[in-house]
Amino acid sequence: MRATTTRKFHKDRGLVARMYFTLFMLGVLYAIFTLFLIAAGTPLVLVAPIVGVMVVVQYYMSDRLILMSTGAKEVSAEQAPKLHLMVKTLADRYEMPMPKVAIIDTAVPNAFATGRNPKNALVAVTVGIQQRLNERELQAVIGHELAHVANRDMRILAIANFLVTLTSFLMTMLFWNMLFGGMGGRRNNGGGMMMVYLVTILVYFVGQLLVLALTRYREFGADHTGAEISGDPGALADALEKISGTVAGIPDQDLRKLQTANAFLIIPAALKGQGSMNLFSTHPPLQERVRRLRELEQRMQYGVR
Amino acid sequence: MGWFSRTRTPKDDWSAMSSVTRVEAKLQELGEITPARRAGLIYTDSAEITFLSNIETELKTVLHEGEGATKTAFSIKDDDRGMRWIILEDGNFNDLVSSVYTVGNAIDSNQGGDNLLAAVFEMYFTGEVDDRTFRSGLRTYWIYRYDRKAFYPFVPTGDKEGDRDRPTEARLGYDLRKHGLIVERSLTEWMGLWGIPF
């Protein structure tokens, strides 16, 4: 019987492969870009360390920064015994140390996790999410957030953040440089400068797309890991539908259109320079996540893989 | 734990249809709904399926002849989106539901299963449900999708695609599930049917 089989920790191999490929492409893109900048003789590579420092600071202080910027207050086990117990139980299942727990005093339902590694993790939930979800759903949400920590998503996010911030920095600098630096620098490399600018813009957009794909995979990955840990993918799907105002999930589509092909939506969304994984990143779309979770739920129920 | 903690209702047309009868009885007893005594089945017509091309005669046989026939009245209508509707009317709600089931089943067992899209029940809210959010006399539809084997409420606010009262639908769905209706869990599958011809 299925009840006696041991539950294994399955990774979504396709997802992992796609993720590493995207990461690889991102690396290739920026390696070529760096070579290009050096070949073009731009001293702009010097910007890299500055941005690097910024990102490193953010990376190492993310938990404190998040606490400051969101007004989240760390709570002790005495202050929030139920929440602590829930986080503890889940952390045990992930075999990670007990993260810090914080509460944000707002009715807006949300949750997030941050921390560069499981030892420095912080999980924060809002008052609103605790009120709206039942225990099973809240557990799924916290499980999803802890999955981000367990999967070391903050590190990948930091790298992505670094690259994108760097390029946008360069873009702005080049822009002003061309506007006001024109008089002195015009002598011989005006055209070269333009070229560098255009390439930077191109790299920025391609990089942005890759990073979006990456966060998308991290999000699906965390959904998947969270579901494997809890064994109940439907719980997160329910939670997502419930908090997103539910309303958002109900489609505009007419049922009769179902027989024609489904359109694939590409939603462009800018990567926000945050140091945390938010429960509702705009990408991937909620519907897609819910659909995958439901699929996983079915597979788990009927033992098909 | 986890994998086994949630009880599953087997998903098939019959259990779904019987859940309608039960929920309707319960809610009517509470004074909350009045069924409109009307229901419809929507499908894509096909000349290659004999049952569908002879639909009128076939329906007469299925609904009006033989022992225990429900004698439910029916009519056929085409909508402006190229789909065909079988509209059923019966003063007895249980008969209405069983007729919907019978017709769906007959189409399915005569090679028409893939053509069947949905069954729709019209329901009026006459009372207040739970938090008094439902207007009295509000017209709602309970849509049953044959591919998903589950129901969901549909409250259109106009004939234009996308015009629907989502908050009411969400709350209604929650309520109906609580009362035992097999409700589609994934809200993203709650697609509307605008311009229902009955």
Interface residues (C-beta under 8 A of the other chain):
Chain A: R2 A3 R7 S230 G231 D232 G234 A237 D238 E241 T246 V247 G249 I250 P251 D252 Q253 D254 L255 R256 K257 L258 Q259 Q287 V290 R291 R294 M300 Q301
Chain B: M1 G2 W3 F4 S5 R6 R8 I42 T44 R81 M83 L117 A118 I143 R145 E161 G162 R164 R166 P167 E169 A170 R185 S186 L187 T188 E189 W190 M191 G192 L193 W194
